[in-house]
Amino acid sequence: MLKHPILLPIALMLFLALLTFWINQIVQEQGISLSRLNRHDPDYMLYNFVSTRTDATGTTKYVLAAAEMRHFPDNEYTELQRPRFTQFGQDKPYTQIYGQHGKVSANGKLVEFNKQVKVIRQGTLAKPEMQLQTEHLTLEPDTDLAYTDLPVTIRQQPATVITGTGMRFDNKAGTMQLFNRVHVHYVRAPVAAKAASPAAPAKAGSHKGR
């Protein structure tokens, strides 16, 4: 118990001052944390990034690589510079996707490729090589689906060019759909020269008997 009455208000003022200082510190720290979350700044970066996904048997399903990877805590998205994706399939030709920029969703289910996007499906004895070019492509790695709403150009060896707007590619089923303004340009392979016709038989010469 305080013996001097004047000490009670002084102690109360000190307590209130300490309480106010503590509350201010908490508010400032929370404000800094919220400010960091609201800003679109990366919390970590990786260079020459490579990620490999395997199945239950340890077989490689796909590989995602990039020259640079940045993770952003505000939306949990991952941005990629010069992404490269390779999809492997058992008894199927592998497919590669390139782009200048890319993005991986927070749950990792979607991979977006932007600017100068190229898809190359390697050729086999049964199917020739196919190349697709567009400016944006969304990929679902776990379902082997790729799609876009933008114009695409498809080149099929040896000399087929297909253009259209809007595309859905099911790599697992090996099917592709084009939705609008589809044009097909096919260059017929040169026909081999016909074999030279056999020479006409020589006329029999007259023969005079004696």
C-alpha positions in Angstrom: 0.0 0.0 0.0 1.4 3.4 -1.0 2.1 5.7 2.0 2.0 8.9 0.1 -1.3 9.7 -1.7 0.6 11.7 -4.5 2.4 8.5 -5.6 -0.8 6.8 -6.7 -1.7 9.1 -9.6 2.0 9.0 -10.6 2.1 5.2 -10.7 -1.2 5.2 -12.6 0.2 7.6 -15.2 3.3 5.4 -15.6 1.1 2.3 -16.1 -1.0 4.1 -18.7 2.1 5.3 -20.5 3.5 1.8 -20.6 0.2 0.4 -21.8 -0.1 3.0 -24.5 3.5 2.3 -25.7 2.8 -1.4 -25.8 -0.4 -0.9 -27.8 1.3 1.4 -30.2 4.1 -1.2 -30.8 1.5 -3.9 -31.6 -0.4 -1.7 -33.9 2.7 -0.6 -35.8 4.0 -4.2 -36.2 0.6 -5.3 -37.5 0.5 -2.3 -39.8 3.9 -3.3 -41.2 2.8 -6.9 -41.7 -0.4 -5.8 -43.5 1.5 -3.4 -45.6 3.9 -6.2 -46.7 1.0 -8.5 -47.5 -0.8 -5.8 -49.5 2.4 -5.0 -51.6 3.2 -7.2 -54.6 6.7 -8.0 -53.6 8.4 -11.4 -53.8 9.4 -13.1 -50.5 11.9 -15.4 -52.2 13.5 -16.0 -55.7 15.3 -18.9 -57.3 17.5 -19.0 -60.4 17.7 -21.9 -62.9 14.7 -23.4 -61.2 13.8 -27.1 -62.0 10.9 -29.0 -60.6 10.2 -32.7 -61.4 7.0 -34.6 -60.8 6.9 -38.4 -60.7 4.2 -41.0 -60.4 3.8 -43.7 -57.8 6.3 -45.9 -59.5 9.0 -43.1 -59.6 8.6 -42.6 -63.4 9.0 -38.9 -64.4 5.6 -37.4 -65.4 6.8 -33.9 -66.2 9.6 -31.4 -65.6 9.0 -27.6 -65.1 12.0 -25.4 -65.4 12.7 -21.6 -65.6 15.6 -19.2 -65.8 14.1 -17.3 -62.8 11.3 -18.0 -60.3 9.6 -15.5 -57.9 7.0 -16.3 -55.3 4.6 -13.6 -54.1 2.9 -14.0 -50.7 0.0 -11.6 -51.4 -1.6 -14.0 -53.9 0.6 -17.1 -53.4 1.3 -17.1 -57.2 4.7 -18.0 -58.6 6.0 -16.0 -61.6 8.5 -17.6 -64.1 10.9 -16.1 -66.6 11.5 -18.2 -69.7 9.6 -21.3 -68.5 10.1 -24.7 -70.1 7.7 -27.6 -69.6 8.3 -31.2 -70.7 5.5 -33.7 -70.4 6.3 -37.4 -70.6 3.9 -40.2 -71.3 4.3 -44.0 -71.5 4.4 -45.2 -75.1 3.6 -41.6 -76.2 5.8 -38.9 -77.8 6.8 -36.3 -75.2 5.5 -32.7 -75.5 7.5 -29.5 -74.8 6.1 -26.0 -74.0 8.1 -22.8 -74.1 7.3 -19.2 -73.3 8.9 -15.9 -72.4 6.9 -15.5 -69.2 4.8 -17.8 -67.0 2.8 -18.1 -63.8 1.9 -21.0 -61.5 -1.3 -20.9 -59.5 -1.3 -21.0 -55.7 -2.4 -24.7 -55.6 0.0 -25.6 -58.5 -2.9 -26.9 -60.6 -2.5 -24.3 -63.4 0.6 -23.2 -65.3 0.2 -20.2 -67.6 2.6 -19.4 -70.5 2.7 -16.0 -72.1 4.4 -14.3 -75.1 5.9 -16.3 -77.9 4.5 -19.6 -76.6 5.5 -22.7 -78.6 4.3 -26.2 -78.1 6.2 -29.1 -79.8 4.9 -32.6 -79.8 7.7 -34.9 -80.9 7.2 -37.0 -84.0 7.0 -40.8 -84.1 6.8 -43.4 -86.9 3.0 -43.2 -86.7 2.6 -39.4 -86.1 4.7 -36.6 -87.6 6.0 -33.7 -85.5 3.5 -31.0 -84.6 4.3 -27.4 -83.6 1.8 -24.9 -82.1 2.3 -21.2 -81.6 0.2 -18.7 -79.7 0.6 -15.8 -77.2 -1.0 -17.3 -74.2 -1.6 -20.9 -73.1 -3.0 -22.4 -69.9 -1.9 -25.8 -68.9 -3.3 -28.3 -66.4 -0.3 -30.7 -65.9 -2.1 -33.3 -63.9 -4.9 -33.7 -66.5 -2.8 -33.2 -69.6 -5.0 -30.4 -70.8 -3.9 -27.2 -72.5 -6.2 -24.4 -73.8 -6.3 -20.8 -75.0 -8.8 -18.3 -76.3 -6.3 -16.5 -78.5 -5.3 -17.2 -82.2 -3.1 -20.3 -82.8 -1.0 -21.5 -85.7 -0.4 -25.2 -86.0 2.2 -26.8 -88.3 2.0 -30.5 -89.0 4.8 -32.2 -90.8 5.4 -32.4 -93.7 3.4 -29.4 -95.1 0.1 -28.7 -93.3 -0.6 -25.3 -91.7 -3.8 -24.8 -89.6 -4.9 -21.5 -88.1 -7.8 -20.7 -85.7 -8.9 -18.9 -82.6 -9.5 -20.8 -79.4 -8.0 -24.2 -78.9 -8.2 -27.2 -76.5 -5.6 -29.9 -76.6 -6.1 -33.1 -74.7 -2.6 -34.7 -74.7 -3.9 -37.8 -72.9 -6.5 -38.6 -75.5 -4.4 -37.2 -78.4 -7.1 -34.9 -79.6 -7.2 -31.2 -80.4 -10.2 -28.8 -80.9 -10.2 -25.5 -82.7 -13.3 -23.3 -82.2 -13.4 -20.2 -84.5 -12.0 -19.0 -87.8 -10.4 -22.3 -88.7 -8.4 -22.4 -91.9 -6.3 -25.3 -93.2 -3.6 -24.9 -95.8 -2.2 -28.1 -97.2 0.7 -28.3 -99.6 0.6 -31.6 -101.5 3.9 -33.4 -101.6 5.6 -33.4 -105.0 4.6 -36.4 -107.1 7.5 -38.5 -108.3 8.2 -38.3 -112.0 6.5 -41.0 -114.0 8.7 -43.8 -115.1 9.8 -43.5 -118.7 7.6 -45.6 -121.0 9.3 -48.5 -122.6 10.8 -47.9 -126.1 8.5 -48.9 -129.0 9.7 -52.1 -130.7 11.6 -51.6 -134.0 9.8 -52.3 -137.2 10.8 -55.6 -138.7 12.9 -55.1 -141.8 12.1 -56.8 -145.1 14.0 -59.8 -146.0 14.4 -61.0 -149.5 14.9 -64.6 -150.0 16.9 -65.9 -152.9 
